[in-house]
Amino acid sequence: MGLPGTLVHPLKVSEFYDLLIPSLAALAAIGAGLVLSWLIRRVVLRLNRRVPALEQSTRVARLPLRIVLCLLGIKIALALTTNDSPWRDRADHVLLVLLILAIGWLAIAVLLIVETVLLARYRMDVTDNRRARRLRTQVILARRIGAALIVVLALGSVLLTFPAVQALGAGLLASAGVLSIVAGLAAQTSLVNVFAGIQIAFTDAIRVDDVVVVQKEWGRIEEITLTYVVVHLWDDRRLILPSTYFTTNPFENWTRRQSAVMGTVEFDLDWRAPVDLMRTELQAILDGTELWDGRTGILQVTDAVGGYVRVRVLVSAADSAALFDLRCLVRESLIGWLQRNHPEALPHARWERVTPAAATDQDSTTAGPGTGAAAAPPGPKAQLFTGSIEAIERSRAFTGPGDEAFRERERKIADQNRRGNDDD
């Protein structure tokens, strides 16, 4: 009985050591991976200590970096401490799948860090931030495109680790032409929006934080994605439009080149409005406010029909928000000034009362035959195309020299002129 025991016991000890040594090596690899990830993060922060936002963004990459380093350490430890065995092959496959997913996660986190470093070089809290807004739009969209590609590549790489999927992939490649046509037709609308989003980002048509007027709504570009654009309206609503809208429809971009803009304030006033005094008051209003940037401040009469005088005020401001408040200030101040000092300039509706005597005279003047004075026929000067040589020549352009009626009228005019000359 002792002989079998002496034979079994060494086998159990060897199996125990076969599991103990790889486990200890894996634990040591995990510890080394955690320490190495901490060192890498400290070095990155020390090299970029002038970027305060980097510390927050590196926290996103802390966990995937630890997982990648630990998985690499475990894979190396198992390769050094174990021999070929069935469980080793399965463990290597699981570690490979997890490592591919962790590397994809880490790559997306690295894109976020790169985005933070690039955007930190340009300030957004300045008056002329056009270049910063352009870079922000392009970097954000490029990061999203890169993240989408990384996800696709990671999932494809994971699937290719399975032998069955590799055989299926060979069969799919044989029919790739048909599948590409079907997929293109099915995803036509989505692809159009994706390419429109790329076009928006890299043609500089709109940028994040641009002030735009879209569908008669005023707001700022809040977000640009591959398929849609979010516009933050002035009343805190969000207008979500497909990317193709900005490539196929006209819209207003108030900050395309610079943030300074101009606006108008219009009044319909009485003809007795004191325009010169209004100009003086406008200049006093503009000099007394910080909303005006000093570029443009004029007052003009742009129309004078329909019983009213149209007065237009043109002012300028550093940005669209200041311009809106400035226009309201000018409008309110000028209305109050007119009410206090020149109420006669406010719009008035006039009418005239006709007396009975005036009505009788008018009736006798316009009465027809048999009601009093006979209506006098219009003189030659009241006719446009007949009655004189000049009128006949003017009519030539419409009748033509070959028209019989034209020649008959010309002969009559010539006879009348001849008789007039004979009488003289």
Secondary structure, DSSP 4 states (H G I P E B T S, - for coil): -HHHHHHHHHHHHHHHHHHHHHHHHHHHHHHHHHHHHHHHHHHHHHHTTT-THHHHHHHHHHHHHHHHHHHHHHHHHHHHH--S-HHHHHHHHHHHHHHHHHHHHHHHHHHHHHHHHHHTTS-SSSS--HHHHHHHHHHHHHHHHHHHHHHHHHHHHHHHTSHHHHHHHHHHHHTHHHHHHHHHHHTHHHHHHHHHHHHHHHHTSS-TT-EEEETTEEEEEEEE-SSEEEEEETTS-EEEEETTHHHHS--EETTSS-S-EEEEEEEEE-TT--HHHHHHHHHHHHHT-SSEEEEEEEEEEEE--TT-EEEEEEEEESSHHHHHHHHHHHHHHHHHHHHHH-GGGS------PPPHHHHHHHHHHH--TTSSSPPPPP-GGG-SSSSSHHHHHHHHHHH-TT-HHHHHHHHHHHHHHHHHHHH-
